[in-house]
Amino acid sequence: MGNSLVRGSVGWLFSLVRNAAATLRCGAVLWTVCLCSLLGGGAAHASSTAMLSDYALAQFGAPPAVPSGALPDAARRAVDAFVAHSLDPAADPGADAAVLQAVADTADPRLVWVIADVMRFTWRSATFSALADTGRALLGIAFESISVREELLDHLIAWRVPAYPGYLAHKRAVFTRYVDGWDRLFVEGDIAWERVSWGGVNIDARRFGDPDTACACIPAADNPDVSNASDATWLRDTDIVFGVSVNGEHRAYPRRIMEVREMVNDTLGGRALGIPYCSLCGAAQAYFTDGLPPGVARPVLRTSGLLMRSNKVMYDLNTDSLFDTFLGRAVTGPLSEAGVVLKAASVVTTEWGAWKAAHPDTTVLVEALALGRDYDLRNTRDARGPIFLVGDVDPRLPVHEDIVGAIAPDGTPVAFQRTAAVLALQRGETVQLAGVQLVVDAGGLRATDADGSDLGSHPAYWFAWSQFHPGTELWLP
């Protein structure tokens, strides 16, 4: 399967053992669900493929029949019992078969969402295998790799299988059983909760400006210490930095630091900024966190530990409002109710030598913020493709192709294949599409409109840009 790629995280290594067992097992649950489907049991109807892309259908096939509306009483009792059983550490593992049989009898593919949620946290290989079999049968698929949970979720996403009414309560119960601090985040909002998964780290709930509190989280940097270019002797000229310019002031955020921090709350050029970096998506972004609607205080952005289609989900420490990080849009809580959408500033990906040559007065984050680490995730963990589920991916470019993306003045999302754009500009050609033009900035690329105004462009992998901006206009040479 095109997106069943080798996962390279520590969490994935643990799942290998469980998944391998699942691929060998074909239990009674599988045959029961298949039989129910053949007999036409349940209130299922043929799912429409009209809203699915041709490439999703080509890669994943036609979706199964999916019921609509509320769960019937029997199905509701079955999923309630299943979730309660999964959360009980004293539950008899021997009861798995009976509990899952009741879920299987529903013949409802929507229940695979909560099955996959439980799979993310279960520690019993036999239970994991039974869950995998039940999910496989409900979807009517055959596994093609050892990453069986990811295959279930990729199919659900690609087929646009909806969550059932009441799903959030079940998901909340499962997730908050294992990670402290999530209880206040799992609330209703403008968010597809079924697509939210766990990235393997805890929530960063440290107070603003508290750099010393240890946490099993990815620790944001608040008001980070900076130095001038001449004092940054620890950086090599070839090191990758993310450059941001605001009101004539310039600052470099070394990738080495951003891979450790993934979030910076900063001030530059008299403006407040929130700068998330998602190494999984190759996306370095910069958002203005001031100038918001009246009565809305500056959000303090933190990493929630959650992912949506492999993109980090950030939240505001002050209000517990979640954001769609890629779009800068608040999706839950008071900030969502206030309609907060953060305006983007451009992020230029380039080498340190080129950035400081173009901006000799630049400041740069200090080495201590890297906490002694130097992951280089781009060339190690992420080198072979996404390590978490992404669903279907627009096939116009390879999944991990580097692009520079921007939103045109008329709202059209536009992406430029980065390598080809650089070569074209070096030849003196104009690179533009849909009212967006690329220009060279300190050895990197930045997007402007026809008048030269900045459009808040940023780098990303193609799979990420295309899934959060479906139907994007793509520039190719």
MOLINNOR-V656385 format. One record per helix or strand of 3 or more residues. SS is the DSSP state (helix for helix, strand for strand). FROM is the first residue (numbers start at 0). TO is the last residue. Records with the same first field share a line. If there is no record, write none. Layout:
SS: FROM-TO  FROM-TO
//
This chain:
helix: 9-23  27-38  53-59  72-86  92-104  108-120  124-138  147-157  166-175  192-194  228-230  254-260  332-336  351-357  366-369  376-378  417-425  461-467
strand: 195-197  225-227  239-245  248-253  262-267  270-277  285-287  300-307  310-315  321-323  347-350  362-364  401-406  412-416  435-440  443-447  457-460  472-474
//
